[in-house]
Amino acid sequence: MTKSKDEPEYRLEVGEKLILLDKKKFKLLKFIDECGSITRASQKADIPYRSALKYIENLEHDLNDLLVLTKRGGKGGGGGSELTKKGKLILREYRKVDSVIKMHTDVNEIECEIAEIDEEKRIINIYFGDKRVILPLRGDFSVGEKVLILINPEDIFLTLQPQQSSVRNVFKGTITRMELKNQVVRLNIDLGKVNLFADITQYARDELKLDLGKEVFIGFKAAAIAVVKL
């Protein structure tokens, strides 16, 4: 993903070609698909008509394929524009990338240091204070290397009692904050030297009778964690 002056641009792989598409161009194609008209689509996307034509021309040049088919109407009308299969594929690819990016823009970020590496078991050990966290070994890492741990709040589960399971990353913590965010309840949980936030449903909050100051157990699977070198 790159950053343009107005909107972030996503690098999309379509067939064997690569293109850059920002939200404005996505909206143009989306409205063409919905309205059946480049003129109406450019108006809804707030893009000058000539600029809209140029956007389409440049995209078609980069892909070496048609994205929009236009049929001229006679005196009785009947003209219009529609996306080709390739044009519809671009909409789909943009939506996929955009969804993934949005899912990972709001994550727990923890800077730490790799304490141990088990090459045979393909795992990394790090520590949150005195708490050992097990991560999958993906890529080339070294003991002592600084890394950033990313944990999606939706990948954190919460219980009132420690449970026996295959998940080793289970820790005791205290709820320090609760707020409603995007139709889910966001919990801030103090684990000692580390604070994590987790998202649960309002139903789950009521069922578990959660409140500020309550002690809970949180856990997350090793496979759900991303490790980034610093």
C-alpha positions in Angstrom: 0.0 0.0 0.0 1.3 3.5 -0.9 0.1 6.9 0.1 -1.1 9.4 -2.5 -1.8 13.1 -1.9 -5.5 12.4 -1.2 -6.1 8.7 -0.5 -4.0 5.6 0.3 -3.4 3.6 -2.9 -3.6 -0.2 -2.8 -1.4 -2.3 -5.0 -3.6 -4.9 -6.6 -2.6 -8.0 -8.5 -5.0 -8.6 -11.3 -4.0 -11.6 -13.4 -0.4 -11.0 -14.1 -0.6 -7.2 -13.9 -0.2 -4.9 -11.0 -2.1 -1.6 -10.6 -2.5 1.1 -8.0 -6.0 2.0 -7.0 -7.2 4.6 -4.5 -10.6 5.1 -3.0 -11.6 7.8 -5.6 -11.0 5.5 -8.6 -12.7 2.6 -6.8 -15.8 4.7 -6.2 -15.8 5.7 -9.9 -15.8 2.1 -11.0 -18.3 1.2 -8.3 -20.7 3.9 -9.5 -20.3 2.9 -13.1 -21.3 -0.6 -12.1 -24.3 0.7 -10.1 -25.5 3.5 -12.5 -24.6 2.2 -15.9 -23.2 5.6 -16.8 -19.8 7.3 -16.7 -21.4 10.7 -16.5 -23.5 9.8 -13.5 -20.7 7.9 -11.9 -18.3 10.8 -12.2 -20.9 13.1 -10.6 -21.5 10.7 -7.7 -17.8 10.2 -7.2 -17.2 14.0 -7.4 -14.7 13.6 -10.3 -14.7 15.8 -13.4 -15.9 13.8 -16.4 -12.7 14.3 -18.4 -10.7 13.2 -15.4 -12.9 10.1 -15.0 -12.2 9.2 -18.7 -8.5 9.6 -18.1 -8.6 7.4 -15.0 -10.3 4.7 -16.9 -7.9 5.1 -19.9 -4.8 4.9 -17.6 -6.1 1.8 -15.8 -6.9 0.0 -19.1 -3.4 0.9 -20.3 -1.8 -0.5 -17.2 -3.8 -3.7 -17.5 -3.8 -3.9 -21.2 -7.5 -4.8 -21.1 -10.9 -3.1 -21.2 -12.6 -2.2 -17.9 -15.6 -0.3 -19.2 -17.8 -1.0 -22.2 -19.7 2.0 -23.5 -22.7 1.7 -25.9 -23.8 4.8 -27.7 -27.5 5.5 -27.8 -29.5 6.8 -30.7 -32.2 9.4 -30.7 -34.3 7.2 -28.5 -31.6 6.6 -26.0 -30.4 3.2 -25.0 -26.8 4.1 -24.5 -24.8 3.4 -21.3 -21.7 2.0 -19.8 -20.9 -1.2 -17.9 -17.9 -2.8 -16.3 -16.3 -5.8 -18.0 -15.5 -8.9 -16.0 -12.0 -7.5 -15.4 -13.6 -4.3 -14.1 -15.7 -6.2 -11.7 -12.7 -8.2 -10.6 -10.9 -5.0 -9.7 -13.8 -4.0 -7.5 -13.6 -7.3 -5.8 -9.8 -7.2 -5.2 -10.0 -3.7 -3.9 -12.7 -4.7 -1.4 -10.7 -7.6 -0.2 -7.5 -5.6 0.4 -9.5 -2.7 2.0 -11.2 -5.1 4.4 -7.9 -6.7 5.4 -6.3 -3.3 6.0 -9.2 -2.1 8.1 -9.1 -5.3 10.2 -5.5 -4.7 11.1 -5.4 -1.0 11.6 -6.7 -1.3 15.2 -4.4 -3.8 16.8 -2.4 -4.3 20.0 1.2 -3.3 19.4 3.9 -4.5 21.8 7.6 -3.8 21.4 9.7 -6.5 22.9 12.8 -8.6 22.4 13.2 -12.2 21.3 14.3 -14.2 24.3 14.6 -17.7 22.9 14.3 -19.5 19.6 13.5 -23.3 19.3 14.4 -24.2 15.8 13.2 -27.8 16.2 9.7 -26.8 17.4 9.7 -23.7 15.2 8.7 -21.3 18.0 9.9 -18.0 19.4 9.7 -17.1 23.1 9.2 -13.5 24.2 8.2 -12.1 27.6 5.6 -9.6 28.8 7.3 -8.8 32.0 7.5 -12.2 33.7 4.9 -13.8 31.4 6.3 -16.0 28.6 4.5 -15.7 25.2 5.0 -18.4 22.6 4.9 -17.4 18.9 5.4 -19.3 15.7 8.8 -19.0 14.0 8.1 -17.5 10.6 11.1 -16.0 8.9 14.6 -15.2 9.9 14.9 -14.0 13.5 17.7 -13.9 16.1 17.8 -14.0 19.9 18.0 -10.5 21.3 16.4 -8.9 18.2 13.8 -6.2 18.7 10.4 -7.0 17.3 6.8 -5.6 17.2 4.1 -8.0 18.2 0.7 -7.4 16.7 -2.5 -9.0 18.2 -5.9 -8.3 16.8 -8.4 -7.6 19.6 -10.9 -10.0 18.0 -8.4 -12.9 18.3 -8.3 -12.5 22.1 -10.7 -14.7 24.1 -11.7 -14.1 27.6 -12.8 -16.4 30.5 -13.4 -16.0 34.2 -11.4 -19.2 35.1 -8.2 -20.6 33.6 -9.1 -23.4 31.2 -7.1 -26.4 30.1 -6.6 -26.2 26.4 -4.0 -26.3 23.6 -3.6 -22.5 23.9 -0.6 -21.8 26.0 -0.8 -18.0 25.9 -3.3 -17.5 28.7 -2.8 -14.7 31.3 -4.6 -13.3 34.3 -5.5 -9.6 34.1 -7.8 -6.9 35.4 -10.3 -4.9 33.4 -9.4 -1.2 33.6 -11.8 0.3 31.0 -14.9 -0.6 29.0 -16.4 1.3 26.1 -18.8 0.6 23.2 -16.9 0.7 19.9 -18.4 -0.2 16.5 -21.2 -2.3 18.1 -18.8 -4.3 20.3 -17.5 -3.8 23.8 -13.8 -2.9 24.0 -12.1 -4.0 27.2 -8.7 -2.7 28.3 -7.0 -5.4 30.4 -4.0 -4.8 32.6 -1.7 -7.8 32.7 0.9 -6.1 34.9 3.6 -4.5 32.7 1.5 -4.8 29.5 -2.0 -3.6 28.7 -4.1 -5.3 25.9 -7.5 -4.5 24.5 -10.0 -7.1 23.5 -13.3 -6.9 21.7 -16.4 -8.9 22.9 -20.1 -8.7 22.2 -22.5 -7.0 24.6 -24.2 -10.3 25.2 -20.9 -11.9 26.3 -20.2 -8.9 28.6 -23.6 -9.4 30.3 -23.3 -13.2 30.5 -19.9 -12.9 32.2 -21.1 -10.0 34.4 -18.0 -8.0 33.5 -17.2 -4.7 35.2 -14.3 -2.4 36.0 -11.8 -4.0 38.3 -12.9 -7.6 37.6 -10.2 -10.2 37.3 -10.3 -12.2 34.1 -8.2 -14.6 32.0 -7.3 -13.8 28.4 -5.7 -15.9 25.8 -4.7 -15.9 22.2 -3.4 -18.6 19.8 0.2 -18.3 18.7 -0.8 -18.5 15.1 -3.0 -15.4 15.4 0.1 -13.2 16.2 2.1 -11.3 13.7 5.8 -10.5 14.4 7.5 -7.6 12.7 11.2 -6.8 12.9 12.1 -3.3 14.1 
